[in-house]
Every structure is written in structure tokens, then in C-alpha cells.
Amino acid sequence: MLALGIDIGTSGVRTVAIDPAGAAQGQGSARIAAEARRDPAAIWRAVGEALDALRPSIDMAAIAALAVDGTSGTMIMTDAAGAPTGPATLYNDQATPAAVARIGAIAPRDSAAHGTTSPLARLLDGAEPASGHLALHEADWITHRLGGPLGVSDANNALKTGYDPVAGAWPGWIDQLSLPVALPRVVAPGTILGPIAAAIAARFGFDPELRLVAGTTDGCASFLATGADQPGDGVTALGSTLTLKLLSDQPVFAPDYGVYSHRLLGNFLPGGASSAGAAVLARYFTPAQIGDLSRSIDPRRDSGLDYYPLPAPGERFPINDATLEPRLSPRPANDALFLHGLLEGLARIEALGYRRLAALGAPRLRRVLTVGGGAVNPVWTALRARILGVDVTAAAQTEAAYGTARLALRGLA
């Protein structure tokens, strides 16, 4: 028995099949050309190509459950039969100021529907009123094409469209917008939606009894991929910026800090992002230099430096201060000591971030799984563990498609 995850990413589609123990048994991929990323037919075609790429490595008939994740905020408008009525709008498309202002005037401050890239605001801009027409997230539409019911979404994809994950419903204030299209019915990620379409099963060699499972966003899928599954489990992404997510038994919403919560695994998933991160390291050192200099750093000792390594003035999380200045001096003559101070400064920001989430209502941190390029630096890992006071390890899996396969597997439990 296998479970399959399909990840609709920004530049292509990936598929991963796993067994009940969580071991990956096969994968496939297909690119979507940048100029075709808004074309629903091109997205659907890439799904087929990624499934075909998977077929040589596994027995497709062994797949018992399938789930789809998509980029949060990418939308496809359809008619009453599920046929797209135009190109997709992408997660980073800007809504007009007027649409953003309409939502800002009535939505609670802690709603995730605020902002210039709000998919709800884009619905006010782009859709013509039409009876029976639907606003679907791209994962909803792909799941429907595979045989799922039309007009059903998951709570994670629906969050930025205004869904209230605490109440488990679309909030009443949305009715005041008089949307030109209908919003989907929302279910929990991992909910069994029904069997795969017979024609799809025949085309790809699936068992006709394969169950389609409600999916999630690519970000939540990447969190699931790490294996984090208990309140207090944190996932730190050491990329150009520093991003934290912490599984919580309580919802956390703090718009001043850019913090909102997904509903996931029967819990909540709040997170925050600092402007600090590896982009600052890259200003001073190459990856090879970081590796070489790290060998001269004793992570058990304090550098004696007090850095807050921002790339430019301004921070939102874990400190909300638009004027906060980078703190990168004094710079010692010794490059290893300078790097030590930078890594330590980033670790302190990480620790403050998890303390901030706890102060806002999340549980105390119990362990950290790490993704991103910095996860492979053992000195930085040891230094972070000392400052965080918990075990810090690199996540064995980070692929969104793998996390979505885990979600499909949980749907069968």
C-alpha cells in the first residue's frame, strides 16, 4: 500500500509516493514554463507528465490515497461544470488598492485575507458576476480534475481567502463584499473526499478504489514533510530570511508581528519570518568560506559580540519595529570571530522568535527541525542548540510532495 502526494509548485509539479513507514518509493516531476504558469490546461498537463514520470518506479495500482498541495493564494475561476473561465491568478499577483481597502474596512485585524496579494481582494478585482461560477484554489481544481467533488477546498488553502480556522467557517463579514463568484465548501486537510475518477484510474493505472484526500498549501506540506507532528515541534527555515513555524494546541494571531495560524493535524500552525537570515552572511562570505571558518568556531563558547544581523533597517518578527537598525559592529579583525558573532546573532533571533510565539499563546519549544542551506552546518547547528536549549536536527525530508503524501496516508488512518 502506498500514498501519493502531488505538489503544484511555482515552476512545476512534483510527485512522491511513500509506503506506510514513510519511506519514499518513487517520484516524478514536470516543469511548467513561466509563460504558461497561468494556464490551467498547462498546469493539468504537467500533473499528467509528473504522474507518467512516476510510473516506471512504482506499481501505480498500489496507491491507496492521493492528496494535492498548491501554492497558497493561486486561484482558478470556473463555471458551474468546473471548466476554467480564464487564466489563473498567482499567489504574488497584486490586488488593486480599492479592493484591498474594501477588505481592510470590514475584516478583523487578525484575518489572513488582508494585504496586497490577498486572493480574496483579487476576486473583487477580476471576476465577473455569473450564476454558479466558483473561485477555486489550484489544489481544489486539480483534485476535482482527478475525480474529487467540485467546489471543495481545504482549510489551509482557504485561510488567505478569508476562512476562519478557529470557527471552522467562512466568516459573516465576507457576505458584505457581495463576491461575484461562490467560495468553496471547506473541509479539514486529510479528509477523504471520495474515489478517483474511473477515466483517470484507467489512464494512469490507479486502483479504481484509490481515495482522494483533501490537501493543503505548499508551505504546510513542507512542514509536514519534516516529521514535526507534536505541539512544541518547531521548524526553522534557514534561507535568505529566517522563518519559524511551531505546532501549537492553541491558535495564535498577532497581525503586528505578521503571525497567523493554519489548522493542521488537529492543532494549529503559527509562524513568523524575520528579515534577518543567510542573505546577510552572503554579503561577507562565500559558502566555502563559511564552511572553512566554521571549523575554527567553538559553538560551546560565546563570541562576546551582540549582533542583530538585518540586511537593512526594519523588522517585523520577532521585534515589530520598522526603524530597527542592523547591528553589525564592532567587526573584529578575525573573520572566524566575526562569523561566530553573525551565526550567534541569528540564533538569538531564532530563540527570541520561538519565545515570542510562546508569549502569544503557543506552547514551549520542545525540539527544532531545520530546513534550508544552513541545516548542513554542524557548528551552526550546535551553536543554535546551545542558545535554543533544545535538540536541533536537520529534517530528513523537506519536499512538499512528500509532506502531502504523509497527509494522504493520515487520511487513511
C-alpha positions as CSV (number, residue, x, y, z in Angstrom):
1,M,0.0,0.0,0.0
2,L,1.3,3.4,-1.0
3,A,0.2,7.1,-0.6
4,L,0.8,9.7,-3.2
5,G,1.5,13.4,-2.8
6,I,1.2,15.9,-5.8
7,D,2.9,19.3,-5.3
8,I,1.8,22.1,-7.6
9,G,4.8,24.4,-7.2
10,T,5.7,27.8,-8.7
11,S,7.6,26.3,-11.6
12,G,6.4,22.7,-11.9
13,V,4.8,19.7,-10.5
14,R,6.4,17.0,-8.3
15,T,5.0,13.6,-7.2
16,V,6.2,11.4,-4.4
17,A,4.9,8.0,-3.3
18,I,5.6,6.7,0.2
19,D,4.9,3.4,2.0
20,P,3.2,3.2,5.4
21,A,6.5,3.6,7.2
22,G,7.1,6.9,5.4
23,A,9.8,5.7,3.1
24,A,9.8,7.3,-0.3
25,Q,9.3,4.6,-3.0
26,G,9.2,6.8,-6.2
27,Q,9.0,10.3,-7.5
28,G,8.4,12.2,-10.7
29,S,8.4,15.8,-11.9
30,A,7.4,18.0,-14.8
31,R,8.2,21.7,-15.4
32,I,5.7,24.4,-16.2
33,A,7.1,27.2,-18.4
34,A,6.9,30.6,-16.7
35,E,4.8,32.0,-19.5
36,A,2.3,29.1,-19.1
37,R,2.0,29.2,-15.3
38,R,-1.3,31.0,-15.5
39,D,-2.8,28.4,-18.0
40,P,-5.0,25.9,-16.2
41,A,-4.5,23.5,-19.1
42,A,-0.7,23.7,-18.8
43,I,-1.0,23.0,-15.0
44,W,-3.2,20.0,-15.6
45,R,-0.9,18.7,-18.4
46,A,2.1,19.0,-16.0
47,V,0.3,16.9,-13.5
48,G,-0.1,14.2,-16.1
49,E,3.5,14.4,-17.0
50,A,4.7,14.1,-13.4
51,L,2.4,11.1,-12.9
52,D,3.8,9.5,-16.0
53,A,7.3,10.1,-14.8
54,L,6.5,8.3,-11.6
55,R,5.1,5.2,-13.2
56,P,8.4,3.4,-14.0
57,S,9.4,3.4,-10.4
58,I,6.3,2.0,-8.6
59,D,3.2,-0.1,-9.1
60,M,0.6,2.7,-9.5
61,A,-2.2,0.2,-8.6
62,A,-0.7,0.0,-5.1
63,I,-1.5,3.7,-4.4
64,A,-4.4,3.8,-1.9
65,A,-4.7,7.5,-1.3
66,L,-3.7,10.7,-3.1
67,A,-3.6,14.4,-2.0
68,V,-2.6,17.6,-3.7
69,D,-0.9,20.7,-2.4
70,G,-0.7,24.0,-4.2
71,T,0.8,27.5,-3.9
72,S,-1.1,29.4,-1.3
73,G,-3.2,32.1,-3.0
74,T,-3.1,30.8,-6.6
75,M,-6.8,30.8,-7.8
76,I,-8.7,29.4,-10.8
77,M,-12.2,30.6,-11.6
78,T,-14.5,28.1,-13.1
79,D,-18.1,27.8,-14.4
80,A,-20.7,25.6,-12.8
81,A,-19.2,22.5,-14.5
82,G,-15.7,23.1,-13.3
83,A,-14.3,24.5,-16.6
84,P,-11.9,27.4,-16.1
85,T,-13.3,30.7,-17.2
86,G,-9.9,32.4,-17.6
87,P,-6.2,32.3,-16.6
88,A,-5.2,31.6,-13.0
89,T,-4.3,34.4,-10.7
90,L,-1.0,33.7,-9.0
91,Y,-0.1,33.8,-5.3
92,N,2.0,37.0,-5.8
93,D,-0.4,38.9,-8.0
94,Q,-1.3,42.3,-6.7
95,A,-4.9,43.4,-6.0
96,T,-6.0,47.0,-6.6
97,P,-5.8,49.4,-3.6
98,A,-9.6,49.8,-3.8
99,A,-10.1,46.0,-3.3
100,V,-7.6,45.8,-0.5
101,A,-9.3,48.8,1.2
102,R,-12.7,47.2,1.0
103,I,-11.4,44.2,2.9
104,G,-9.5,46.3,5.3
105,A,-12.6,48.2,6.2
106,I,-14.6,45.2,7.4
107,A,-12.2,42.3,8.1
108,P,-10.9,41.7,11.6
109,R,-7.3,42.7,12.1
110,D,-6.2,39.0,12.6
111,S,-7.7,37.8,9.3
112,A,-5.2,36.4,6.8
113,A,-7.2,38.0,4.0
114,H,-5.5,41.4,4.4
115,G,-2.7,42.6,2.1
116,T,-2.0,43.5,-1.5
117,T,-1.6,39.9,-2.6
118,S,-4.9,38.8,-0.9
119,P,-6.7,36.2,-3.1
120,L,-10.0,37.5,-1.7
121,A,-9.1,41.0,-2.9
122,R,-8.2,39.7,-6.3
123,L,-11.7,38.1,-6.5
124,L,-13.2,41.6,-6.1
125,D,-11.0,42.8,-9.0
126,G,-11.1,40.1,-11.6
127,A,-14.3,38.1,-11.6
128,E,-17.4,39.0,-13.5
129,P,-20.7,38.1,-11.7
130,A,-22.0,34.8,-13.0
131,S,-24.5,32.3,-11.6
132,G,-22.9,29.1,-10.4
133,H,-19.3,30.3,-11.1
134,L,-16.7,29.3,-8.5
135,A,-13.5,30.6,-7.0
136,L,-11.2,27.6,-6.5
137,H,-7.6,27.3,-5.2
138,E,-5.4,25.5,-7.7
139,A,-5.2,22.4,-5.5
140,D,-9.0,22.3,-5.3
141,W,-9.3,22.4,-9.1
142,I,-6.6,19.7,-9.7
143,T,-8.3,17.5,-7.1
144,H,-11.6,17.9,-8.9
145,R,-10.0,17.0,-12.2
146,L,-8.8,13.8,-10.6
147,G,-12.3,13.0,-9.6
148,G,-13.0,14.9,-6.4
149,P,-16.2,16.9,-5.8
150,L,-16.4,20.3,-7.4
151,G,-16.4,23.3,-5.1
152,V,-14.5,21.8,-2.2
153,S,-11.3,23.2,-0.6
154,D,-9.2,22.6,2.5
155,A,-8.8,24.9,5.5
156,N,-5.2,25.7,4.7
157,N,-5.6,26.9,1.1
158,A,-8.8,28.8,2.2
159,L,-7.0,30.7,5.0
160,K,-5.7,33.7,2.9
161,T,-9.1,33.8,1.1
162,G,-10.6,34.7,4.5
163,Y,-11.6,31.4,6.0
164,D,-11.7,31.4,9.8
165,P,-9.8,28.3,11.0
166,V,-10.9,28.7,14.6
167,A,-14.6,28.9,13.9
168,G,-14.2,26.4,11.1
169,A,-16.3,28.5,8.7
170,W,-16.3,31.4,6.2
171,P,-16.9,34.5,8.4
172,G,-20.1,36.5,8.1
173,W,-18.2,39.7,7.1
174,I,-17.4,38.2,3.7
175,D,-21.1,38.4,2.8
176,Q,-20.8,42.2,2.9
177,L,-18.4,42.1,0.0
178,S,-21.1,40.6,-2.4
179,L,-18.5,38.5,-4.2
180,P,-19.2,37.9,-7.9
181,V,-18.4,34.2,-7.6
182,A,-19.1,31.5,-4.9
183,L,-16.5,30.3,-2.5
184,P,-15.9,26.6,-2.0
185,R,-17.0,24.4,0.9
186,V,-14.1,23.9,3.2
187,V,-13.0,20.6,4.9
188,A,-10.1,19.7,7.1
189,P,-6.8,18.7,5.3
190,G,-6.7,14.9,5.2
191,T,-10.5,14.5,4.8
192,I,-11.4,11.7,2.5
193,L,-13.3,13.2,-0.5
194,G,-14.1,10.1,-2.5
195,P,-12.7,7.8,-5.1
196,I,-10.6,8.7,-8.1
197,A,-12.4,9.2,-11.4
198,A,-12.6,5.9,-13.4
199,A,-11.1,7.6,-16.5
200,I,-8.1,8.8,-14.5
201,A,-7.6,5.4,-12.9
202,A,-7.6,3.8,-16.3
203,R,-5.2,6.5,-17.8
204,F,-2.5,6.2,-15.1
205,G,-3.0,2.6,-13.8
206,F,-4.5,3.5,-10.5
207,D,-6.7,1.2,-8.4
208,P,-10.3,2.4,-9.0
209,E,-10.7,2.3,-5.2
210,L,-8.0,4.9,-4.7
211,R,-9.2,7.6,-2.3
212,L,-8.7,11.3,-2.9
213,V,-7.8,13.2,0.2
214,A,-8.2,16.9,0.9
215,G,-4.8,18.6,0.5
216,T,-3.0,21.6,1.8
217,T,-0.7,24.5,0.9
218,D,2.8,24.0,-0.3
219,G,4.1,25.7,2.9
220,C,2.1,23.4,5.2
221,A,3.1,20.4,3.1
222,S,6.8,21.3,3.6
223,F,6.2,21.4,7.4
224,L,4.5,18.0,7.3
225,A,7.5,16.6,5.3
226,T,9.9,17.3,8.2
227,G,8.1,14.8,10.5
228,A,7.0,17.5,13.0
229,D,3.8,16.3,14.5
230,Q,3.5,17.3,18.2
231,P,2.7,20.6,19.9
232,G,6.0,22.2,20.6
233,D,7.7,20.9,17.5
234,G,9.4,23.8,15.7
235,V,10.6,24.0,12.1
236,T,13.2,26.7,11.3
237,A,14.0,27.5,7.6
238,L,17.5,28.9,7.3
239,G,17.2,30.6,4.0
240,S,17.8,34.2,2.8
241,T,15.4,35.1,5.7
242,L,14.7,33.2,8.9
243,T,11.3,31.6,9.0
244,L,9.9,29.8,12.1
245,K,6.8,27.6,12.4
246,L,5.7,26.0,15.7
247,L,2.9,23.4,16.0
248,S,0.5,24.6,18.7
249,D,-2.6,23.3,20.5
250,Q,-3.9,26.9,20.5
251,P,-4.4,29.4,17.6
252,V,-2.0,32.3,17.6
253,F,-2.9,35.5,15.7
254,A,-0.7,38.6,16.0
255,P,-1.0,40.9,13.0
256,D,1.5,43.3,14.3
257,Y,4.1,40.6,14.0
258,G,2.7,39.1,10.8
259,V,1.7,35.9,12.7
260,Y,-1.4,33.9,11.8
261,S,-2.3,30.2,12.2
262,H,-3.2,27.4,9.9
263,R,-5.3,24.5,11.2
264,L,-3.3,21.3,10.9
265,L,-3.2,17.8,12.3
266,G,-5.9,18.7,14.8
267,N,-3.7,21.5,16.1
268,F,-2.6,25.0,14.8
269,L,0.5,26.1,12.9
270,P,1.5,29.7,13.7
271,G,4.7,31.1,12.3
272,G,6.7,34.2,11.7
273,A,9.5,35.5,9.5
274,S,12.5,37.7,10.4
275,S,14.2,39.8,7.8
276,A,17.5,38.5,9.1
277,G,18.9,35.4,7.6
278,A,21.6,33.9,5.4
279,A,21.4,36.8,3.0
280,V,23.4,38.8,5.5
281,L,26.0,36.0,5.7
282,A,26.3,36.1,1.9
283,R,27.3,39.8,2.0
284,Y,30.5,38.9,3.8
285,F,31.4,35.3,3.0
286,T,31.0,32.7,0.2
287,P,29.6,29.3,1.2
288,A,33.1,27.8,1.0
289,Q,34.4,30.5,3.3
290,I,31.6,29.9,5.8
291,G,32.4,26.2,5.8
292,D,36.2,26.8,6.3
293,L,35.8,29.5,9.0
294,S,33.1,27.4,10.9
295,R,35.8,24.8,11.7
296,S,37.6,27.5,13.8
297,I,34.5,28.2,15.9
298,D,33.8,26.6,19.2
299,P,30.0,26.5,19.4
300,R,30.1,25.9,23.2
301,R,31.6,29.4,23.7
302,D,30.0,32.8,23.4
303,S,31.6,35.2,20.8
304,G,31.2,38.2,23.1
305,L,29.6,40.1,20.2
306,D,26.0,41.4,20.2
307,Y,24.8,41.4,16.6
308,Y,21.3,41.8,15.1
309,P,22.2,41.0,11.5
310,L,19.5,42.6,9.4
311,P,20.1,43.3,5.7
312,A,18.5,46.8,6.0
313,P,16.6,48.8,8.6
314,G,13.2,47.4,9.7
315,E,12.0,44.2,11.3
316,R,8.5,42.7,11.9
317,F,9.2,39.5,13.7
318,P,10.2,38.7,16.4
319,I,10.6,42.5,17.0
320,N,8.0,44.8,15.4
321,D,10.0,47.9,14.6
322,A,10.0,49.4,11.1
323,T,13.0,51.5,12.1
324,L,15.2,48.9,13.8
325,E,18.7,49.3,12.6
326,P,21.1,46.4,11.8
327,R,23.6,45.8,14.5
328,L,26.9,44.5,12.9
329,S,29.6,46.3,14.8
330,P,32.2,46.3,16.1
331,R,33.7,44.0,13.4
332,P,36.7,42.1,14.7
333,A,39.8,41.6,12.5
334,N,39.4,37.8,12.9
335,D,36.9,36.6,10.2
336,A,36.1,33.4,12.2
337,L,35.2,35.5,15.2
338,F,33.1,37.8,13.0
339,L,31.2,34.8,11.5
340,H,30.8,33.4,15.1
341,G,29.1,36.6,16.0
342,L,26.8,36.6,13.0
343,L,25.7,33.0,13.5
344,E,25.2,33.7,17.2
345,G,23.1,36.8,16.4
346,L,20.9,34.8,14.0
347,A,20.5,32.0,16.7
348,R,19.4,34.6,19.2
349,I,16.8,36.0,16.8
350,E,15.6,32.4,16.3
351,A,15.3,31.9,20.1
352,L,13.5,35.2,20.6
353,G,11.1,34.2,17.8
354,Y,10.1,31.0,19.5
355,R,9.8,32.8,22.8
356,R,7.6,35.4,21.1
357,L,5.3,32.7,19.7
358,A,5.1,31.1,23.2
359,A,4.3,34.5,24.8
360,L,1.5,34.9,22.2
361,G,-0.1,31.6,23.2
362,A,1.9,28.8,21.5
363,P,3.5,26.0,23.6
364,R,7.0,26.0,24.8
365,L,9.5,24.8,22.2
366,R,10.4,21.1,22.6
367,R,12.6,20.4,19.5
368,V,13.6,22.1,16.3
369,L,13.9,20.5,12.8
370,T,15.8,22.6,10.3
371,V,15.5,23.1,6.6
372,G,17.4,25.2,4.2
373,G,21.1,25.6,3.4
374,G,22.2,26.3,7.0
375,A,21.0,23.0,8.2
376,V,24.1,21.2,6.9
377,N,26.5,23.4,9.0
378,P,27.2,21.3,12.2
379,V,28.8,24.2,14.0
380,W,25.8,26.4,13.5
381,T,23.5,23.6,14.5
382,A,25.4,23.0,17.8
383,L,25.5,26.8,18.4
384,R,21.7,27.0,17.9
385,A,21.1,24.1,20.1
386,R,23.0,25.8,22.9
387,I,21.1,29.0,22.6
388,L,17.7,27.5,22.0
389,G,18.1,24.9,24.8
390,V,16.5,22.1,22.8
391,D,17.6,19.4,20.4
392,V,18.2,20.8,16.9
393,T,18.5,18.4,13.9
394,A,18.3,18.7,10.1
395,A,14.9,17.5,8.7
396,A,15.4,14.2,6.8
397,Q,12.7,15.3,4.3
398,T,11.7,18.7,3.1
399,E,9.8,18.1,-0.2
400,A,6.3,19.5,-0.2
401,A,5.1,16.4,-2.3
402,Y,6.5,14.1,0.5
403,G,4.5,16.1,3.1
404,T,1.4,15.8,1.1
405,A,1.9,12.1,0.7
406,R,2.1,11.9,4.5
407,L,-1.2,13.8,4.7
408,A,-2.8,11.3,2.2
409,L,-1.5,8.5,4.4
410,R,-3.0,10.0,7.5
411,G,-6.3,10.3,5.7
412,L,-6.5,6.5,5.6
413,A,-5.8,6.1,9.3
